[in-house]
Amino acid sequence: MKRKIGLWATMAVVGVSSLLIGCDRTVSKTEETSVRSDGSTKSKETTVKENSDGTVTKTEETKKTSPNP
């Protein structure tokens, strides 16, 4: 019986702490891809996330690829 109570108490603490800590939330995500006349491509990905502390983080990633000769 004591073991079950200890298990339930542990589960409750873990559940409540996960609610308090929170997770990052993706607010928006966009991806743009363009192909040029020479066959090369350019991709730009922008992600906006809201952190658990309320701050907002914007990440931009650009990739360029060239066609094989």
Secondary structure, DSSP 8 states (H G I E B T S, - for coil): -HHHHHHHHHHHHHHHHHHHH---EEEEEEEEEEE-TTS-EEEEEEEEEE-TTS-EEEEEEEEEE----
